[in-house]
Amino acid sequence: MHRSVPHLGASGGTGLHPAAHHPHRREHVHVSDDLIAEQGQQPQPVPPGDASKEAKKPSFKGTGFLRLWTGESVSLAGTEITFMAMGIIAVTTLAATPWQMGVLEAAESAAVLLLGLSAGVWADRYERRRIMLMANLTRSVLVLSVPVLFWLDLLSMPVLYLVVFLVGALSLLFDSAMSAYLPRLLPRSQLERANSWMEGSASVGMVAGPGLAGILVQIMSAPVALVVDSVSYLVSYTTLSRLPKAPPSADPVEESDAPEGKPGPAAEPGRARPKETHREQVLAGLRVLRHDRLQRPMTLAAAHFNIFHSMFFAVNVLFLLKNLDFSPGLLGATSMAGGIAGLVGASCTPLLTRTLGQGRALILVYAVPGLAAVLVPLAAGTGRVVAVTLVTVSTFVYTCAVVVNLVISDTVKQTLVPDHLLGRVTASTRFISWGVQPIGALLGGWLGTWLGLVEVMVLASAGLVASALWPLFSPVRSLIRLPDDEENEEAAGDA
């Protein structure tokens, strides 16, 4: 059931990841001419002066970023241990079928369909640090309930479905709040590097977490691994509790609401107003995506990718444990290769975007994961050494590409979307890109039952490669670079 590598939009700081607000920016984020090359022109590398400016290492000292980074990394590692350990329990203890594994995978992301958009409204409406703390405490209790029920001989697949669904819902809420919290700590000029840090550690957590889970299960059993996991959420809670509070951003008043004789800011179509209903605020994020020339194709590409990602990983653990005869410990050890890959991908992202531009880099990292994924089904029928090598290489390349994708995508979003809408836009993106995952997971489980696991994984790999067509045939292809704080200040002065 466990993904073993990050999926698009998963990033918390980022999946998917400015301190100063810029009210002059439009909500519909039609990217200006200095961001998008004219149609037919090829993107050019950033001039040396700009490249050197982007390459400057920001100082995170005194910003609270390191606490956020640590707390988010521990929390994410805990979540990944949860899903891996529960997947192993389902296969080894409850004898889950391919269909049941598909349902378990779908339960994790089903929360997006029910709560995805509301999570963004809550992240914009309430104090974001408090949301993260509440999510960590509740997840700790939920995870601890599984080993307790196991020892009482009351554990069943429906119970696992429920716990996975609730943990997924709380993780969604945590990620929405955390993604909107990050730009409060740092100026936009530091966001790409900060997102690289976040995605690097996140990828370590998302892959080392399952690896640690596999090793813990091998040594102590899956229920005990979940006890350790429950403690990890408490560690994250303690770290995040030391962060400064982040009250919701106040929405500027409309022109008609300004005092007589004092003009107010121009109205923005998606800006939440005091009289707006919950439903209207929920739809504000979707309106931004509908009109945004960059966010729309990027969100659709992520949704396409995640359908086939979920199809692939719905049967991945079952394939590795049953077809390749991996032990839980070996499963964990091979998945840990992605931790190194995440660090490599995160550290290389700034250089890659300066060399290729954000658009070309995105096309590349959408195509590569599918080419890596097909190595796993090719391991069927090979010897143990070859199988372990293919799975390890696949995990490394897949994770590296996905992490680069997440850093770029989330930096674009955090740079161009106003702070008061960031939580809702993040949630809307995840509603679309994560909301399709139950479809992919159920399809993977069903096809795995009727066609076979190898056939499903090959089909999913081809679908992953095809996701690169969305950025290839959209304005994303011509995206060269993003504005920094100085450019926006100059634009504001000219206005």
GIWO-V755383 format. One record per pair of residues at least 4 apart in sequence whose C-alpha atoms are under 7 Angstrom apart, sorted by the first residue. I is the first residue (numbers start at 0). J is the second residue. If there is no record, write none. Layout:
# GIWO-V755383
i:I j:J
i:I j:J
This chain:
# GIWO-V755383
i:0 j:86
i:0 j:100
i:0 j:101
i:0 j:103
i:0 j:104
i:0 j:312
i:0 j:313
i:0 j:314
i:0 j:316
i:1 j:82
i:1 j:83
i:1 j:86
i:1 j:312
i:1 j:316
i:2 j:312
i:3 j:205
i:3 j:206
i:3 j:209
i:3 j:334
i:4 j:205
i:4 j:206
i:4 j:398
i:5 j:9
i:5 j:202
i:5 j:205
i:5 j:398
i:5 j:401
i:6 j:305
i:7 j:14
i:7 j:301
i:7 j:305
i:7 j:401
i:7 j:405
i:8 j:14
i:8 j:15
i:8 j:301
i:8 j:405
i:8 j:429
i:8 j:432
i:9 j:14
i:9 j:15
i:10 j:14
i:10 j:15
i:10 j:16
i:10 j:405
i:11 j:15
i:11 j:16
i:11 j:174
i:11 j:175
i:11 j:177
i:11 j:178
i:12 j:16
i:12 j:177
i:12 j:178
i:12 j:181
i:12 j:194
i:12 j:197
i:13 j:178
i:13 j:194
i:13 j:405
i:13 j:406
i:13 j:409
i:13 j:410
i:14 j:405
i:15 j:405
i:15 j:408
i:15 j:409
i:16 j:178
i:16 j:194
i:16 j:409
i:16 j:410
i:17 j:182
i:17 j:183
i:17 j:185
i:17 j:186
i:17 j:187
i:17 j:414
i:18 j:182
i:18 j:183
i:18 j:184
i:18 j:185
i:18 j:186
i:18 j:187
i:19 j:186
i:20 j:418
i:23 j:491
i:25 j:267
i:26 j:267
i:26 j:268
i:26 j:269
i:26 j:287
i:26 j:416
i:26 j:417
i:27 j:287
i:27 j:290
i:27 j:291
i:28 j:291
i:28 j:415
i:29 j:291
i:29 j:292
i:30 j:34
i:30 j:35
i:31 j:35
i:32 j:36
i:34 j:478
i:34 j:479
i:34 j:480
i:34 j:481
i:35 j:477
i:35 j:478
i:35 j:479
i:36 j:40
i:36 j:42
i:36 j:477
i:36 j:478
i:41 j:477
i:42 j:356
i:42 j:477
i:42 j:479
i:43 j:479
i:44 j:353
i:44 j:354
i:44 j:355
i:44 j:356
i:45 j:49
i:45 j:50
i:45 j:353
i:46 j:50
i:47 j:51
i:48 j:52
i:49 j:53
i:50 j:54
i:50 j:353
i:51 j:55
i:57 j:189
i:59 j:64
i:62 j:184
i:62 j:185
i:63 j:67
i:63 j:184
i:63 j:242
i:64 j:68
i:64 j:184
i:65 j:69
i:66 j:70
i:66 j:238
i:66 j:239
i:66 j:242
i:67 j:71
i:67 j:239
i:68 j:72
i:68 j:197
i:69 j:73
i:70 j:74
i:70 j:235
i:70 j:238
i:70 j:239
i:71 j:75
i:71 j:235
i:72 j:76
i:72 j:200
i:72 j:201
i:72 j:204
i:73 j:77
i:73 j:231
i:73 j:235
i:74 j:78
i:74 j:231
i:74 j:232
i:74 j:235
i:75 j:79
i:75 j:201
i:75 j:204
i:75 j:205
i:76 j:80
i:76 j:204
i:76 j:205
i:76 j:208
i:77 j:81
i:77 j:208
i:77 j:228
i:77 j:231
i:77 j:232
i:78 j:82
i:79 j:83
i:79 j:205
i:79 j:208
i:79 j:209
i:80 j:84
i:80 j:208
i:80 j:209
i:80 j:212
i:80 j:228
i:81 j:85
i:81 j:225
i:81 j:228
i:82 j:86
i:83 j:87
i:83 j:209
i:83 j:212
i:84 j:88
i:84 j:212
i:84 j:221
i:84 j:224
i:84 j:225
i:85 j:89
i:86 j:90
i:87 j:91
i:88 j:92
i:88 j:93
i:88 j:221
i:89 j:93
i:89 j:94
i:89 j:95
i:90 j:94
i:90 j:95
i:95 j:99
i:95 j:100
i:96 j:100
i:97 j:101
i:97 j:314
i:97 j:444
i:97 j:447
i:97 j:448
i:98 j:102
i:98 j:444
i:98 j:445
i:98 j:448
i:99 j:103
i:100 j:104
i:100 j:313
i:100 j:444
i:101 j:105
i:101 j:313
i:101 j:440
i:101 j:441
i:101 j:443
i:101 j:444
i:102 j:106
i:102 j:441
i:103 j:107
i:103 j:160
i:104 j:313
i:104 j:440
i:105 j:109
i:105 j:436
i:105 j:437
i:105 j:440
i:105 j:441
i:106 j:160
i:106 j:163
i:106 j:164
i:107 j:163
i:107 j:164
i:107 j:167
i:108 j:167
i:108 j:433
i:108 j:434
i:108 j:436
i:108 j:437
i:109 j:113
i:109 j:164
i:109 j:434
i:109 j:437
i:110 j:114
i:110 j:115
i:110 j:164
i:110 j:167
i:110 j:168
i:111 j:115
i:111 j:168
i:111 j:430
i:111 j:433
i:111 j:434
i:112 j:430
i:112 j:434
i:114 j:118
i:115 j:426
i:115 j:427
i:115 j:429
i:115 j:430
i:116 j:120
i:116 j:281
i:116 j:423
i:116 j:426
i:116 j:427
i:116 j:430
i:117 j:121
i:117 j:281
i:118 j:122
i:118 j:172
i:118 j:175
i:118 j:426
i:119 j:123
i:119 j:175
i:119 j:422
i:119 j:423
i:119 j:425
i:119 j:426
i:120 j:124
i:120 j:280
i:120 j:281
i:120 j:422
i:120 j:423
i:121 j:125
i:122 j:127
i:122 j:175
i:122 j:176
i:122 j:422
i:123 j:247
i:123 j:419
i:123 j:420
i:123 j:422
i:123 j:423
i:124 j:247
i:125 j:246
i:125 j:247
i:126 j:130
i:126 j:244
i:126 j:245
i:126 j:246
i:126 j:247
i:127 j:131
i:127 j:176
i:127 j:180
i:127 j:245
i:127 j:246
i:128 j:132
i:128 j:244
i:128 j:245
i:129 j:133
i:130 j:134
i:130 j:173
i:130 j:176
i:131 j:135
i:131 j:173
i:131 j:176
i:131 j:177
i:132 j:136
i:132 j:236
i:132 j:239
i:132 j:240
i:133 j:137
i:134 j:138
i:134 j:169
i:134 j:173
i:135 j:139
i:135 j:232
i:135 j:233
i:135 j:236
i:136 j:140
i:136 j:232
i:136 j:233
i:136 j:236
i:137 j:141
i:138 j:142
i:138 j:166
i:138 j:169
i:139 j:143
i:139 j:229
i:139 j:230
i:139 j:232
i:139 j:233
i:140 j:144
i:140 j:229
i:141 j:162
i:142 j:225
i:142 j:229
i:143 j:147
i:143 j:225
i:143 j:226
i:143 j:229
i:144 j:148
i:145 j:149
i:146 j:150
i:146 j:222
i:146 j:223
i:146 j:225
i:147 j:151
i:148 j:152
i:148 j:153
i:148 j:154
i:149 j:153
i:149 j:154
i:154 j:158
i:155 j:159
i:156 j:160
i:157 j:161
i:158 j:162
i:159 j:163
i:160 j:164
i:161 j:165
i:162 j:166
i:163 j:167
i:164 j:168
i:165 j:169
i:166 j:170
i:167 j:171
i:168 j:172
i:169 j:173
i:170 j:174
i:171 j:175
i:172 j:176
i:173 j:177
i:174 j:178
i:175 j:179
i:175 j:422
i:175 j:425
i:175 j:426
i:176 j:180
i:176 j:422
i:177 j:181
i:179 j:421
i:179 j:422
i:180 j:245
i:181 j:185
i:182 j:186
i:185 j:189
i:185 j:190
i:186 j:190
i:187 j:414
i:187 j:483
i:187 j:484
i:188 j:483
i:188 j:484
i:189 j:193
i:190 j:194
i:190 j:410
i:191 j:195
i:191 j:406
i:191 j:410
i:192 j:196
i:193 j:197
i:194 j:198
i:194 j:406
i:194 j:410
i:195 j:199
i:195 j:345
i:195 j:346
i:195 j:406
i:196 j:200
i:196 j:345
i:197 j:201
i:198 j:202
i:198 j:345
i:198 j:402
i:198 j:406
i:199 j:203
i:199 j:341
i:199 j:342
i:199 j:345
i:200 j:204
i:201 j:205
i:202 j:206
i:202 j:337
i:202 j:338
i:202 j:341
i:202 j:402
i:203 j:207
i:203 j:337
i:203 j:338
i:203 j:339
i:203 j:341
i:204 j:208
i:205 j:209
i:206 j:210
i:206 j:334
i:206 j:335
i:206 j:337
i:206 j:338
i:207 j:211
i:207 j:334
i:207 j:335
i:207 j:338
i:208 j:212
i:209 j:213
i:209 j:331
i:209 j:334
i:210 j:214
i:210 j:331
i:210 j:332
i:210 j:334
i:210 j:335
i:211 j:215
i:211 j:331
i:212 j:216
i:212 j:224
i:212 j:331
i:213 j:217
i:213 j:327
i:213 j:328
i:213 j:330
i:213 j:331
i:214 j:218
i:214 j:327
i:214 j:328
i:214 j:331
i:215 j:219
i:215 j:220
i:215 j:224
i:216 j:220
i:216 j:221
i:216 j:224
i:216 j:327
i:217 j:327
i:217 j:328
i:219 j:223
i:220 j:224
i:221 j:225
i:222 j:226
i:223 j:227
i:224 j:228
i:225 j:229
i:226 j:230
i:227 j:231
i:228 j:232
i:230 j:234
i:231 j:235
i:232 j:236
i:233 j:237
i:234 j:238
i:235 j:239
i:236 j:240
i:248 j:419
i:250 j:271
i:250 j:419
i:251 j:264
i:252 j:256
i:252 j:257
i:252 j:263
i:252 j:264
i:253 j:257
i:253 j:263
i:253 j:264
i:253 j:265
i:253 j:266
i:254 j:262
i:254 j:263
i:254 j:264
i:254 j:265
i:254 j:266
i:257 j:261
i:257 j:262
i:257 j:263
i:269 j:283
i:269 j:286
i:269 j:287
i:271 j:275
i:271 j:280
i:275 j:279
i:275 j:280
i:276 j:280
i:277 j:281
i:278 j:282
i:279 j:283
i:281 j:423
i:282 j:286
i:283 j:287
i:284 j:288
i:284 j:420
i:284 j:423
i:284 j:424
i:284 j:427
i:285 j:289
i:285 j:424
i:285 j:427
i:286 j:290
i:287 j:291
i:288 j:294
i:288 j:295
i:289 j:295
i:291 j:295
i:292 j:474
i:293 j:297
i:293 j:474
i:293 j:475
i:294 j:298
i:295 j:299
i:296 j:300
i:296 j:469
i:296 j:470
i:296 j:473
i:297 j:301
i:297 j:470
i:298 j:302
i:298 j:428
i:298 j:432
i:299 j:303
i:300 j:304
i:300 j:466
i:300 j:469
i:301 j:305
i:301 j:432
i:302 j:306
i:302 j:431
i:302 j:432
i:302 j:433
i:302 j:435
i:303 j:307
i:303 j:466
i:304 j:308
i:304 j:463
i:304 j:466
i:305 j:309
i:305 j:432
i:305 j:433
i:305 j:436
i:306 j:310
i:306 j:435
i:306 j:436
i:306 j:438
i:306 j:439
i:307 j:311
i:307 j:439
i:307 j:459
i:307 j:462
i:307 j:463
i:308 j:312
i:308 j:459
i:308 j:463
i:309 j:313
i:309 j:436
i:309 j:439
i:309 j:440
i:310 j:439
i:310 j:440
i:310 j:442
i:310 j:443
i:310 j:459
i:311 j:315
i:311 j:443
i:311 j:455
i:311 j:456
i:311 j:459
i:313 j:440
i:313 j:443
i:313 j:444
i:314 j:318
i:314 j:443
i:314 j:444
i:314 j:452
i:315 j:319
i:316 j:320
i:317 j:321
i:318 j:322
i:318 j:323
i:318 j:452
i:319 j:323
i:319 j:324
i:319 j:325
i:320 j:324
i:320 j:325
i:320 j:326
i:323 j:379
i:325 j:329
i:325 j:330
i:326 j:330
i:327 j:331
i:328 j:332
i:329 j:333
i:330 j:334
i:331 j:335
i:333 j:390
i:333 j:391
i:334 j:391
i:334 j:394
i:336 j:340
i:336 j:391
i:336 j:394
i:336 j:395
i:337 j:341
i:337 j:394
i:337 j:395
i:337 j:398
i:338 j:342
i:339 j:343
i:340 j:344
i:340 j:395
i:340 j:396
i:340 j:398
i:340 j:399
i:341 j:345
i:341 j:398
i:341 j:399
i:341 j:402
i:342 j:346
i:343 j:347
i:343 j:399
i:344 j:348
i:344 j:399
i:344 j:400
i:344 j:402
i:344 j:403
i:345 j:402
i:345 j:403
i:347 j:351
i:348 j:352
i:348 j:403
i:349 j:353
i:350 j:354
i:351 j:355
i:351 j:360
i:352 j:356
i:352 j:357
i:352 j:360
i:355 j:359
i:355 j:360
i:356 j:360
i:356 j:478
i:356 j:479
i:356 j:480
i:357 j:361
i:357 j:407
i:357 j:478
i:357 j:479
i:357 j:480
i:358 j:362
i:358 j:475
i:358 j:476
i:358 j:477
i:358 j:478
i:358 j:479
i:359 j:363
i:359 j:476
i:360 j:364
i:361 j:365
i:361 j:404
i:362 j:366
i:362 j:467
i:362 j:470
i:362 j:471
i:363 j:367
i:364 j:400
i:364 j:401
i:364 j:403
i:364 j:404
i:365 j:464
i:365 j:466
i:365 j:467
i:366 j:463
i:366 j:464
i:366 j:465
i:366 j:466
i:366 j:467
i:367 j:371
i:367 j:400
i:367 j:464
i:368 j:372
i:368 j:396
i:368 j:397
i:368 j:400
i:368 j:463
i:369 j:373
i:369 j:460
i:369 j:461
i:369 j:463
i:369 j:464
i:370 j:460
i:370 j:464
i:371 j:393
i:371 j:396
i:371 j:397
i:372 j:393
i:372 j:397
i:372 j:460
i:373 j:377
i:373 j:456
i:373 j:457
i:373 j:460
i:374 j:378
i:374 j:389
i:374 j:390
i:374 j:393
i:375 j:389
i:375 j:390
i:375 j:393
i:376 j:453
i:376 j:456
i:376 j:457
i:378 j:386
i:378 j:389
i:381 j:385
i:381 j:386
i:382 j:386
i:383 j:387
i:384 j:388
i:385 j:389
i:386 j:390
i:387 j:391
i:388 j:392
i:389 j:393
i:390 j:394
i:391 j:395
i:392 j:396
i:393 j:397
i:394 j:398
i:395 j:399
i:396 j:400
i:397 j:401
i:398 j:402
i:399 j:403
i:400 j:404
i:401 j:405
i:402 j:406
i:403 j:407
i:404 j:408
i:405 j:409
i:406 j:410
i:407 j:411
i:408 j:412
i:409 j:413
i:410 j:414
i:411 j:415
i:412 j:416
i:416 j:420
i:416 j:421
i:417 j:421
i:420 j:424
i:421 j:425
i:422 j:426
i:423 j:427
i:424 j:428
i:425 j:429
i:426 j:430
i:427 j:431
i:428 j:432
i:429 j:433
i:429 j:434
i:430 j:434
i:431 j:435
i:435 j:439
i:436 j:440
i:437 j:441
i:438 j:442
i:439 j:443
i:440 j:444
i:441 j:445
i:442 j:446
i:443 j:447
i:443 j:455
i:444 j:448
i:445 j:449
i:446 j:450
i:446 j:451
i:446 j:455
i:447 j:451
i:447 j:452
i:447 j:455
i:450 j:454
i:451 j:455
i:452 j:456
i:453 j:457
i:454 j:458
i:455 j:459
i:456 j:460
i:457 j:461
i:458 j:462
i:459 j:463
i:460 j:464
i:461 j:465
i:462 j:466
i:467 j:471
i:468 j:472
i:469 j:473
i:470 j:475
i:470 j:476
i:471 j:476
i:472 j:476
i:474 j:478
i:482 j:486
i:482 j:487
i:483 j:487
i:484 j:488
i:485 j:489
i:486 j:490
i:487 j:491
i:488 j:492
i:489 j:493
i:490 j:494
